[in-house]
Amino acid sequence: MIAILFWLFVSSIIYAYVGYPLILAILARTRPEKKADGAVTPFVTLLIAAYNEEAIIAEKLENSLALDYPRHRLQILVAADGSTDRTVDIVCSYADRGIELSYSGPRQGKMAAINRAIDRAIGDVVLFSDANNLYEPNVVRELVKPFADPGVGAVSGAKIIIQGDGALGESEGLYWKYESFIKQQETRLGSCVGVAGEVLAVRHGLFEAPPNYIINDDFYVAMCVLRRNYRVVYTPQARSHERVSPSAQDEVNRRARIVAGRYQALVLAHQLLPLHRPVIAWQVISHKFLRPLVPLAMIGALVTNVIAVGDPVLLATASLPHLTSPFSWLLLLAQIVFYSLAWIGAHTAQPGKWFYLPTFLVNSNLAAVMGLVRYLTQQQTTLWQRVPRRRLQRPLPVHEDGEV
């Protein structure tokens, strides 16, 4: 029984991180690759959510004004919910350049601000963005191309982590390359289920305002589009650049919030899953719903491995499937080495590349545990938990692999 549980835990971890992307890639190869060649220029509303962003909002607005898209076909609208610094004043100073502002004094959260601002959006397509990311000039043109297909309801661009912030930035950048690969395969298969909320374009008529209690609003919006039988497409050529969180703890807090939203989505699965589209439902379960459960599987694998090592009955014969000696000891040693590398990486100023993956995976799953606790104790608020921003800097040219 112990061996069965151990391999069940290990298999679920391997499937979540490796098995699903591999199966997905194989299935995607059976479909012809579709290219977005539509020469369309719909009216677009760029909706920027901002809360106390006086340090970077001017840079964001300058970046938005420099986008390579017909200015008369682009509305730039800022939703500054409850800002108490100079954010509103700075945005107002751009009024003569066509920047519009939606503002309400009481702070009610990001979605309340967006839901209020959406009434002022006049674009056929609404492009959602944050204040702390910069677009490459071609972003809007690339995002609107897939809308030439009437079956496409939403398009997500690529999130690129600006290099130069040490191990934290390197590991975060590797993660987003991994996510990019998965989204490309999902799109080729038919539709992706993961979107980047800071570079997400949605047909105005398909946008369904998430309830104020929803934590992961971008995931909710994507699920609404999928439930209405439209496709969600990933376009890696539409690149949004941002810096990693200022510290590892800030990154853990950010991820904990996301994972709390994943647990919320699990509870609401009967409402969110497009069960009439079984392939899409499988993708959502594999890509979004299994990941928050990985830390529980990691704990289970370690506990069952320790039990197997300490059980004298299992020491009689050597068998890997039955988790007997010496294999149980070797597997336990491998786990100890993995967690030791993660610990060293987390407590070393400049860890080498050998430490990136273990440190990132352990930190991510620790954040998942925090997210579970926050959700179960109802401590996770939908309000922005703002952290100090690093200066964005204008993005440098990127290579084909997405690195700056």
C-alpha positions, 0 to 999 in steps of 0.5 A: 500500500505504501509503495502504491501511494508513493508511486501515485504521488510521484506519477502525479508530479511527473504528469503535471510537469512533464507528462501533460506537456509531452502528451500535448506536444504529440497530439498537437503535431496531428493538427496543422499549424494555423498562422494568424495572417489576418490584416485587420485593424479593429478598434482597440481599447487598451485598458490599464489597471493602476493602483498607486503607480506614480513611479512607473505610470508615466513610463507605461503611458509613453510606452502605450502612446508609442505602440505601432497601431493607428492612433485613431483606432486605439483608445487608451483608458486607465482604471486607477481604483482608489489610488492615494499617490500622484497616479491620478494627477500624472494620468490627467496630465496626459489628457491632451494626448488622448489618455482617458481616466476612470477613477473612483476614490474608494478602493474596491479592488482591481476587478471593481475598477475594471468593471467600472471602466469597461463601460467607457471602453469603445473598442471592438477588442479590449486589451487588458494591461497592468501598469508594471509591464511594457509592450513591444511596439508590435503588440497590438498588431500581433494580438488582433491578427487572430481575430480575423478568424470569427471563432477566436474570442480571446488572444493572449500574448507572451510574458517576458521577464527582463534579464539581469535580476539575478537567480530569481529573474533567471528562474522566473524567466525559465518558467515563462519559457516553459509556460510559453511552450505549453500554450503554443502546443495548446493553441495548435491543438485548438485552444489554450487555457492559460492566459497572461492577464497583463497582455490579454485581448478579448472581443468586447461582446464576449467579456463577462465581468468576473464577480468581485470575489474572483481572485484570478480574474484573467482565468475567469475571463478565459473560461467564459470565452471557452464556455461560449464555444470560442477559441483562446489563442496564444500569440508569442510574437506579442511580447510584454516585458516586466521585471521579476518581483523585488525579492523572493518573498514578494514573488512567493506572496504573488504566487500564493495569491495566484494559487489561492485563486486556483483553489477557488477555481477548483471549488467553482469547477462545476461553473467554470469548466466547459464540460461540453468540450472534453479536450478543453476540460482535460487541458484545464484540469491538467494545466491549471487544476493539478499544479496546486496539488503538486505540493501535497503530492511532494509531501506525500512522496517524502512521507511514504518514502521515509515510511518505506525506509523504516519498515523492516518488512520491506527490507527483505527483498530488493524490488523497485516497484515495491519500494524495498531496499536499496531502492527506497534508500536511493530514492530518499537520498535523491529527495534529500539532495533535491531539497538540499539544493533548493535550500542552498539556492534560497540562502545563497546570494548568487547560486549557480544554475544547478540550484535554479530549478530545485529552488524555483520548484520548492519556492513555487510549491511553498507558495502553493501551500501558502495559497491553500492556507489563505484560501481555506482561512479566507485570508486572501483578499481580491485587493491588490497587494502592491509591492515596490516596483523596480524601474521597468526600463524600455525593453531591449530587442529579444532573441528568438528564445525570448531572452532579452 
